[in-house]
Amino acid sequence: MAAAARSFGPEREAEPAKEARVVGSELVDTYTVYIIQVTDGIHEWTVKHRYSDFHDLHEKLVAERKIDKNLLPPKKIIGKNSRSLVEKREKDLEVYLQTLLAAFPGVAPRVLAHFLHFHFYEINGITAALAEELFEKGEQLLGAGEVFAIGPLQLYAVTEQLLQGKPTCTSGDAKTDLGHILDFTCRLKYLKVSGTEGPFGTSNIQEQFLPFDLSIFKSLHQVEISHCDAKHIRGLVASKPTLATMSIRFSATSMKEVLVPEALEFDEWEPEGTALEGPVTAVIPTWQALTTLDLSHNSISEIDESVKLIPKIEFLDLSHNGLLFVDNLQHLYNLVHLDLSYNKLSSLEGVHTKLGNIKTLNLAGNLLESLSGLHKLYSLVNLDLSNNRIEQMEEVRSIGSLPCLEHVALLNNPLSIIPDYRTKVLAQFGERASEVCLDDTVTTEKELDTVEVLKAIQKAKEVKSKLSNPEKKVGEDSRLSAAACVRPGSSPPTVAPTSASLPQPILSNQGNHVCILLLVEPQPDASTCFLQGQTQGGQCCPQVAPLRFCRLLDEDSQVL
């Protein structure tokens, strides 16, 4: 069974006795390897050693600690791998190890601790190894300003060591003094804590569930934590005055667990500095230095009111969670970059009231069909809508009028398989089509020419619609035309018919331009002639000069 985490508390249980049992052996090449199971309270792990390793250990202990030379079973040259000898040696070696552990009940000698992998799995061994490492390299690491990586098991060991209230150095070796760790953590600025999924190493220790305390870190500017249980992390709030960047991934089930763990203790709370309304049981200090927060790849289902505690946030990543709605972000006045990709968002209604100053918005991988809530995000520059459920081109009109939008991603939506998808999307941006980069691809001149044609067709359709309206008919005899122009020497773009009643474009040369004329005519009736030269009652319909509803482009593609 996986090892459970010991709880924090003022009362400490007596340190459990350690055991070492030889539980089996295996033949590797021409020698036998003995499998040792070490037990320290609820934690267990396995170590493998051949007999020569036992012999080296024994020689060092005899020299350093003056133990009995005859304590170790003797070597055998003939039949050393026979089953009977191996089984007897397993029992003798187990007695040997148990005798050593009984002889050193407190802190095991360094050579024995390493032999049994205490420096990987046992509290005293872990802290001693870490202290020695920081004694030798701590100043260099601090001077270089590098990120220091540490595991939850190491932090758990340090936390437990401090709670035990023992002297900081119990081994007699000054290099292993706990003070080296505390001095280093007080000055460290960049910390990374990475747990592991499943048992750690050869042990039964589930280190992602181990509790640990981060209050020993007094100067953190940046912290990254992954694969740890946020509910078991203590002391992170002690870094509020200095912490500017925080990343908690694969660890949390709510934002409160990270931002306001104190909320579990109080029924009502408010951020420090706000006007209090009604009964409040606690006033919580804000994260006054935090500008970047990454809570991606967690199991967060809502953006709760804990965001009130991060008023200076500029970059917020909540991607790869289970969010259903966009809530409470109106409290983040400085927010400019927001990543909500790969959640479960299906509606954006009213989102502009919560994201007034946003510049970059990632909504990829959601369940969006409508973009109606984005039409007032006037400061938006970058927008990712890929991998959603957007089908209608009309939805793009909601973002087509945004004055600052430069980069748009719409790939892997149903509308992205529509013929001429790119030009039809770009046409929604009108005169700004040339300024928009769609799906990370710069708009080409040919696409811009086609966009001009589509705009002319749209204008012609609007004119036809007016002519079809009895209240706004200008004259049923009129023939109207719209023209879209392309650069000399370029191929005219292909335009798909937009209506069965619209004729195909007609090419004509106009000086230095090649114009595409699109005739738009009223529906014929008994009193209207609709083809030039057609007569009615013996009278020829008068020819009316075409009207142009598009602008010509000069040789530099400038609007004339």
C-alpha positions, 0 to 999 in steps of 0.5 A: 500500500502506498505510503500516506503523508504524515500530518503537520502538528505540534506533537511528534511521534517517537522516531520509528525503528528502522529495519532491513531484511534480505527478501531474496536474491537474483543471479546477474552474470556470474554473481549473486545480487541480494535484494534488501527491503528497508523499512522506516515507519510507513515508508519502504524501499528496496536496495540491491547489493552483491556480496562484495558491496557488503564486504566493502561496507564492513571494511569501512565500518571496522576502520571508522567505527571499530565494529567486530571484524567477524560480524560479516559472514565469510566469503566462499570461493567454491559453490558461491552461487549454489542455492543452499549457500545463497539462502544461508547467506541471505539469512546471515546478511539480514542478521548483519544489517539488523545488528548494524542498525541496532548499534546505531539507533539514531543517525546511521554512519554515512557509509551505512546510510548510503549503503541502504539509500538513506540519502534517497528515502530517509529523513535524516539521510535526505537532509544531510545529503542536501545540506552537504550539497548546498555547503559545497555549491550553495553560494555558486548557485545563488550567485548565478541566479539559476533556478534551484530544483528540489523534490517534494520528498526533500522538502518533506524531509526538511519540514519533518526535521525542523518539526522534530526540534533536534539539533541542526547537526546530529551526525557530527559532520559540519557539512551536513548541518541543517543550517546550510539549508536554511541559509540557502533557502532564505536567499534563494530567488528562483525555485522549482518543485517537481513531484513524480506520478506513482511511487518514488524510485524503488519505494512505496512513497507517493511524494506528490501527496507529501506535505511540506512547508515553503515558509523557509523561503524568504526571498522568492521571486519565481516558483514553479510547482508541479505534481504536488497536492496543493492542499498539502503545501504550506507556507507559500503565502509567506512569499507574497511580498516578493513573488512575481511569477508563480506556476502551479501545474498538475496540483490544484482542484481550485484557485482558492487552494493556491491563492487563499488557503486561509479561506478554509478556516474562515466563513467570510473574508475580504482582500486587504484594502477593500471597503468592507461590507457586512460581517467579515471574519478575516482580511487577507493580504493580497499578492502585491508583487504577483504579475504572472500566474500559471495554473494550467493543467489542473482540475479547476472548474471555476474562476472563483473570487480568490482572483481579488487577491491578485490585482496586479496580474498581467499574464494569467494561464488557466488552460487545460482545466475544466472551466465552464464560464468566464467569471470574476476577471473584472477584478483584474484591471491590469490583465493583458494576456489570458489563456483559457484554451482547452477548457469547456467554454461554450458561451462568451456572452458579456465577456467584454465586461470582464476583459476590458484591457485584454490584448492576447486571448487564447480560446482554442480547444473549447466548445464555442459556436458563437463569437458574439461576446468578443465584439467590444474587445477593442484593445485585442491584438491576438486571438486564437479560436482554433479547434472550436465549433464555429460553423458560420462565416457571419460569426467572424463579423463579431471580430471583424470590426475590432480596430487593433486585431492583428493575429487570428487563428481559426483552423480546425473549425467547421468553417475552415473547410469552406471553399476560399475560407481564407479570403472570405474570413479576411473580407470580414475585416474590410479595409484592414484585411491587409493588416490581419495575419490569419492562422499564422500565415501572412496575407498575400497580394492575390488574396487581397485582390480576391478580398476586393472582389468579394467586397464588390460582390457584397456591395452589389448585393446590398444595392440589389437589396435596396432596389428590391425594396419598394420603398427605396426603389430608385428606378426599375430601368436602371442598370447598375454595375460594381467593379473590383480592380486587380493589378496589371499583369496579375490573374483575375481572382476566381469568384464563386457565384453568390446568387443564381440571379447574379451574372458572372463578372465581366473583364474589361481594360481600364487604362492601367487597370484590369476591372471586373464588372459585375452587373446587378439588375432588377428583376424583369416585369411587364414594364421593365426591360433588363437587357440593353437593346431590348424593346418594349412597345417598340421603344428601346430602353435607354442605356444607363452608364454603370455605377462603380461601387469599388475603389481602384488600386494604383500600382502600389496597391494604394486605395485611390 
